[in-house]
Amino acid sequence: MRPACAVSVLVLLCLLDGEAREPVQTFDQPEAGALSPRNANYFIDVRLDHAARTLTGRETIRWRNISANPATELQFHLYWNGWRDLESTFMRERRLAAGFTVPREDAWGSVEVKKITIGPADLTTQQRFLAPDDGNTADRTVMAVPLPAPVGPNETIEVNVEWTAKLPRPFARTGYVGDYYFIAQWFPKLGVLENTGWNTHQFHASTEFYSDYGMYDVRMTVPAGFVVGASGREMERTANRDGTETYRYVGEDIHDFAWTASPDYIASERMFEHPTLPPVRMRLLLLREHAGQESRHFDATAAALRYYGEWYGPYPYNHITIVDPAFQSRADGMEYPTFFTARTRWLAPGRVAEPERVTIHEAGHQWWYGVVGSNEFEHAWLDEGLNTYSEARTMEAAAVSNDLGLRFFGGAVPWVIDDIQMVRATDLNRLTGYRENAETDIQSTPTYRYWPSTATFITYNKTALWLHTLERRFGWPLFQKVMSTYFERWRFRHPQPDDFFAVVNEVTGQDMTWFFDEVYRGSNVFDYGVQEFTSRLKPAPTNSPAPTNAAAPTKDQYQTVVVVRRFGEALFPVNVVTTFRNGEQVIELWDGRDRRAVYSYDRPSQAVSVEIDPGRLLLLDVNYTNNSATLDSRAGDASLKWSLKWLTWLQDVMLTCAFFV
Amino acid sequence: MILAAWLDGLGRVRRAPTLAAGVFVLTLAAALPLAIVMRGTLAAHLGNSLAANTAADAVNYDWWQEFASQASGLGTTFTPAIIGFAATLDSVSGVFDARGPIAPIAAAIASYLLVWVFLSGGILDRYARQRRTYAHGFFAACGVFFWRFLRLGLIAGAVYWMLFAYVHRWLLDDAYERLIVDVSEERVALLWRFGLYAVFGTSLMLVNIAIDYAKVRLVVEDRRSAIGALSAALGFLGRHPGRAFGLYALNGLAFLVVVAVWSLVAPGAGDAGLSMWAGLAVTQLYLLARLVLKLQFIASQTALFQRSLAHAGYTAAPLPLWPDSPAAETIVGGV
C-alpha cells in the first residue's frame, strides 16, 4: 500500500474509533496481496554441524522502514549471547531465582556475526553492543551497526549477514540434548523500528520476543536421517553428497522462524475441517516414546483452531506444526508462528489434561502473538494473558477431561485424583498463583522489569482472571465481540495495551478505565468479606409477651444484621445477597468503595446466609472463603471429614517410617 | 524353610492379636493429637462460610487452594495427596525421594518410633516364646530390652542418616544427573531413576535386615551388646543368606500385595456422612493390615532364626516375672 493510502486508512480508523491511538508504526498496513506489512523478510541458509554442535549461516534481510522517521542504524537481536556467560543480563536475572545452579562447562551457547554488508559497504567492524534496558556492558544480545545512508520511511534495503553460533545445552527452549535439536531465536534478527525509534530489548530471563512481519525462506542442512520441522511449509528437500539433507521451508506473514531436527520423530498429519473455517493441515512430530498420544495432540490443536477461529477469527494459514519436544530439551510449551511445542509425559493418564492444556495454549498463541503481534518484552500479558484466558475457555468448551494429577517418585509415577476436576474460573485461570503473588508487580510495568521469578503470575494469571471477570460482567456475546474486534483490528500489527482498552470501551460502550486502573495500573488486591452476620429474634417490646409459637412467627419477628467489609485496597462493585429461611433473597448492590457497609433487615423469617458476589464476577478476590457466612455452618462436618483424611495420611506416613525400627 | 518360617510367623502373629491391636492403637494415638490440631485449623479457616458445605459434601478445591496459600506449619501438609491411595504413594515416595517431614510431624514421628523401640523388645519376646506373657511379662521385656534396642537404634539411625544424607544425594542427584545428561527419552531416564531407587532401596533393605536380626539375636539370645548382636546378625545373614533374604522378599511381596489391593479399594474424598465413617473404617483396616505385616516381618524373622538354631523355640532369657508386692510377700511368709 502507498503511504498516502495508508495515512488515509489511519485517518478513517480514527474517525470510526474516537479512542483509536496512533499506531507504533506509520506504514504498518498489509502489503498488496499479503496479510501483513512484510517489511522484514529473511532469506537464510544454515548448516547444522552435529559433531561440533554449531550452526553456520548466512542471511539476506530485505527490510523496509515502516516507521515515520528515517533510520540511521540497524539493531539486531543476538539472543544466544544471553547464554554466553554468567554476566549476560539473561543469566544475571536467572541467578536471582531460587535454586539456580551454574551451567555445565559445555552448556554455554553464543552467536557471532562474522560479516555484515549492505551493498558494497562492509559494516562488520562497526558492530557495537547495546544495553538499552540495564546498561550491562557485558551483555551482547543487542548489536547495532550504522547505516551507510539513512533509510527513509517506506524505503527498502538489503542486508547480508554471515554468522556462526555455538549450540547450547538447552536454555529457554533452545539447544541440544543427545541428537535432538530445538533451534529458536537463532539468527541475527532485526529489532522493530517504531515511530519513536528502535525497540530492541536485551534478552531477559522472563520475557519473550517482538519482531516485524515478513517472509521467511530458510534452507536448513542437517545430517541425513533427521526429521525436520519448522515454521512455514516444506517446499523442497535435497539429499547432499556429504551425507546431509537440505530442507527448504517458506513461511509468509510471520514474524519468527524456529525449527527442530531429530531422528526420533514420528511425523503424521491430519486435516482440520470445519463448516465455516478454512481447512488446516496439522502436522505432528511426535517422539517415539509418546506413540499412542497422536490423537490427544491433534484433537487439542483442532479444538484451538475451532474455538479461537469461531470466537476471534479464522486461522490465517493453511498449515500448523505441533512438536513433541524431547525430554530435557526444555523446549516444551512454546509458540512460534505456525509451529509450536507441546508438553507431555511418557506416562500421561487420559483423565489429566496433559498434553491437552499446553497444546491448546500454544496453538492459541497463533492468534495472540502470531497474528496479533504484541510486544512480549514490554507487554507480555497482551499475548500470554489473553491466551491463558482463551485457553481456559477452550478447555471448558471442548470439555477436555481435566482431573487433578499428582506425581510421585521424582515425577515418574502419575496418580489421578478423580475427586478433583479443574474448573475454568479458578484453576485454569490460575487463581492460586496470582493469589500468592498478587502484589509483586504493577501490571503496567514493562514486563522485562517484572521480578523474574513471579512475572508469570502477573502476566498470565492476573490477566486471565480479569479478562474472565470482564466476560462475566458483560456476558460472553458482548465480550466475544470485544475480543474479535481487537483481533480483527490488530491482526498483523503491533498493538499497545491502550489499544486493547480502547476496544473494550468502544465495543461495550462503557468507560472501563476505573477497572483498568485497578487491575492494570495498580497492584492492589481485591478482598471483600463478611465481617458480621446475625439474625435473631427481635427483643420483645416492654410488657408484651414473647412469641410462643415459632412455627407461626409474627411479622418482622427477626432482625438480621449484615456487615460487609472491603479488606483489600482494590475496588469493585459487588452484590450482597442475603437469603432467608423462607426462600426470600435480598440483593444489595454495593459499590465496594467504603471500607464497610451495613445492612439491616426486619423480616418474618430468619436469615440463613449472606454472600458477597455470589456469582463470582470478581475472580480476582484473593479470599473467597470470607465472602459468605451462614447460620447453619457445616465447618464442623467439613473439618472433621478432612482431618480424618489427614489423620489416615499421617498414620500412613508414620507406618512407613516404622519400617526403620 | 522360608515358607515354613513365614507361616510360622503368621501363626505367631495370629496367636497374639493383642499385639496387633496394641500397635494399631499406638499408631492411631500417635497421629490423633496432630489431627485434632489440623481439624481446628481447618474449622477456623472455613469459619461460618458457605464454602464448608461443599467441603463437607465433596471436595471444595477452590477453598482448599486458598487455605493452602495461607497455610503454615502443619497446614502445609494438607494437600490432595491425603486422598485415597495417593497418601500411600506420597509416604513411600517420600522415603525414596528423601523428603523430610516438617518439624511438628517429625517430632510426632520421632516419638512414635521411640515407642516402637520400647515395644519391640516385648513384641519380639512374645513371638520368640510363642506363649502368652501377659501384660506384666510383655512390659517387663520391653523394659529389659529397651536400652539395648536404643543403643542398636542409635547405630541404625546413624547408618540410615548416612544413607539419606549422602548416599541418596549421591545416587538420585549427582549420579542421576550425570547418567541422564544426554538422555532425550523420558522412559530411559525413568529406567535410570528406578534403577537408582533400587540401589538405594537395596541399601536400606540391607541395613534393615541386619538390624532386624540383631534385634532378634538380642532378644532370643539375651545379648547385652548391641554391637555384638549386630555382628552376630551379620554372621547369621552370611551363613543363611538364601533363607534370610528369601523370607524378606516374601514379606516384601506380601506388602506389595496389600498395597496393590489398597490401590484398588482406597476410598476417595466422600462426604461428611456415612461414607466418611465407612471410608475411615476401610482405611483403618488397610493400616491394620500393614501393621500386621510389620509384625509378620518380626515374627517370621524370629521364627527363621529359631528354626535355624539347634532347637526351635529357644530363648535364653528366663520369662520375666512380675515381682510380688511386699504385702503379698508378707502374707506368703506368714509374718
Interface residues (C-beta under 8 A of the other chain):
Chain A: R104 V177 G178 D179 Y180 S262 D264 L287 R288 E289 A326 F327 Q328 S329 R345 W346 L404 L406 F408 F409 G410 A412 V413 W415 I417 D418 D419 I420 M422 V423 T426 D427 L431 T432 R435 E436 V530 F533 S609 E611 V622 N623 Y624 T625 N626 N627 S628 A629 T630 L631 S633 R634 A635 G636 D637 A638 S639 L640 K641 W642 S643 L644 K645 W646 L647 T648 W649 L650 Q651 D652 V653 M654 L655 T656 C657 A658 F659 F660 V661
Chain B: T27 L28 A30 A31 L32 L34 A35 I36 M38 R39 G40 L42 A43 H45 L46 G47 N48 S49 L50 A51 A52 N53 A55 A56 A58 V59 N60 Y61 D62 W63 Q65 E66 F67 A68 S69 T77 F78 P80 A81 I82 I83 G84 F85 A86 A87 T88 L89 D90 S91 V92 S93 G94 V95 F96 D97 P101 I105 A108 I109 Y112 L113 W116 V117 S120 G153 A156 Y160 L172 I180 V181 D182 V183 S184 E185 E186 R187 V188 A189 L190 R193 F194 Y197 N208 G268 A269 G270 D271 A272 M276 L280 T283 Q284 L287 R290 L291 K294
